[in-house]
Every structure is written in structure tokens, then in C-alpha cells.
């Protein structure tokens, strides 16, 4: 596993449902990854990208997968390419 300031690369998930991705080896802060993207980088479902709508300590919630990932799937969490981030402006406090 490699952590970066822009996201987190995971070695693999441990399961999934039609709208979740589970990594039971992690302990995320609840809703820390909301509005980030999860990208399936290997295994079942490779190439899919979904925006994270919620997360618990071990589970990421997303829109419905086209192909549900499984324990063979690897993924990474990255900033959302659909958003524009404004920094250095008094209008936004981060």
C-alpha cells in the first residue's frame, strides 16, 4: 500500500456489493473520502471509476457498478476529476 497526499493506493479490496467496495484491512475516518473517486485498477471491474458518496471505516459507497468488483480487484482513491478545487481564495475555507 502506498499513501500520497492526493489519494490512497490500495493493494486490493476484500469484497463488494452493487454499490459498495469493502477493504476490511483499512480503518478509514467516516466520510473522509466523500466526493473523491475510486478507480478499479486491476482484477474484476478494471477501468471503472465512481464518485464516493459515503464511507465507513472499511466500506466505500458509490453509484452502481457496471461489473461488481471482488477480492481480485485492486483500486485507488483519488481526487475527483469532475470537480474544480479553488485554493488561496478567502471565499473558501479548507
Backbone torsions as a table, in degrees:
resi	resn	phi	psi	omega
1	UNK	NA	137.1	178.4
2	UNK	-124.6	128.1	176.7
3	UNK	-104.0	142.6	175.6
4	UNK	-133.5	169.7	179.4
5	UNK	-73.9	-16.4	-177.8
6	UNK	-99.8	-6.3	-179.2
7	UNK	170.0	-166.1	-177.3
8	UNK	-139.9	128.2	178.2
9	UNK	-96.6	127.2	-178.0
10	UNK	-106.1	151.6	177.6
11	UNK	-75.1	-41.8	177.6
12	UNK	-171.0	158.9	172.7
13	UNK	-85.5	170.1	177.0
14	UNK	-118.9	7.6	178.0
15	UNK	159.3	174.4	-179.4
16	UNK	-165.5	163.9	169.6
17	UNK	-124.7	-170.9	-179.7
18	UNK	-62.3	-23.8	-176.8
19	UNK	-131.5	15.2	179.3
20	UNK	-137.3	164.9	171.0
21	UNK	-136.7	127.6	-174.2
22	UNK	-112.0	134.5	172.6
23	UNK	-132.1	88.5	-172.1
24	UNK	-68.5	-7.4	177.8
25	UNK	-87.8	-3.3	-177.5
26	UNK	-104.9	161.0	171.7
27	UNK	-134.3	78.5	179.0
28	UNK	-70.8	154.8	169.3
29	UNK	-76.1	133.3	-177.7
30	UNK	-54.0	129.9	179.3
31	UNK	59.7	18.9	176.3
32	UNK	-65.7	-30.8	-173.8
33	UNK	-102.4	10.3	179.1
34	UNK	-58.8	134.2	-178.7
35	UNK	75.5	-0.3	168.7
36	UNK	-81.3	170.7	176.5
37	UNK	-109.8	146.1	170.5
38	UNK	-110.6	130.2	-178.8
39	UNK	-117.0	127.2	176.0
40	UNK	-81.5	115.0	-172.6
41	UNK	-102.3	-8.7	179.2
42	UNK	-167.6	161.9	177.7
43	UNK	76.3	-157.6	-178.2
44	UNK	-62.2	128.9	178.6
45	UNK	86.5	11.6	-178.0
46	UNK	-51.4	140.0	177.4
47	UNK	95.2	-14.3	-179.9
48	UNK	-76.3	143.3	177.1
49	UNK	-131.5	130.3	178.3
50	UNK	-135.9	147.5	173.9
51	UNK	-81.5	134.8	179.6
52	UNK	-80.0	124.2	-179.0
53	UNK	-99.2	-18.0	177.5
54	UNK	-167.7	160.7	171.2
55	UNK	-153.2	149.9	172.5
56	UNK	-108.7	-165.3	-180.0
57	UNK	-61.9	-28.7	-176.4
58	UNK	-130.3	-5.8	-171.1
59	UNK	-127.0	132.9	174.0
60	UNK	-102.1	131.0	177.3
61	UNK	-103.4	133.1	-176.4
62	UNK	-139.1	177.2	170.3
63	UNK	-67.2	165.7	-176.0
64	UNK	-57.3	132.3	175.4
65	UNK	-72.3	146.5	171.2
66	UNK	-73.3	-46.6	173.8
67	UNK	-123.2	118.9	-176.9
68	UNK	-67.5	122.9	176.6
69	UNK	-62.7	163.6	177.1
70	UNK	-140.3	-165.5	-176.4
71	UNK	-66.1	-13.9	177.0
72	UNK	-85.9	-10.0	-175.2
73	UNK	-80.0	137.7	171.3
74	UNK	-110.1	153.6	-177.2
75	UNK	-151.2	164.6	173.2
76	UNK	-136.4	151.7	176.5
77	UNK	-107.1	126.3	-177.5
78	UNK	-135.4	163.3	173.6
79	UNK	-58.1	152.6	-176.5
80	UNK	-77.5	119.4	179.6
81	UNK	-68.6	-13.8	-179.4
82	UNK	-85.7	-5.2	-177.1
83	UNK	-108.7	152.6	171.5
84	UNK	-108.4	127.3	-178.4
85	UNK	-103.1	125.1	-179.6
86	UNK	-106.5	118.3	179.8
87	UNK	-120.8	154.3	176.9
88	UNK	77.1	26.3	-179.5
89	UNK	-127.5	137.3	-179.7
90	UNK	-67.2	-11.4	-178.2
91	UNK	-74.1	-20.1	-175.6
92	UNK	-127.8	129.9	174.9
93	UNK	-104.3	126.1	-179.4
94	UNK	-120.2	NA	NA
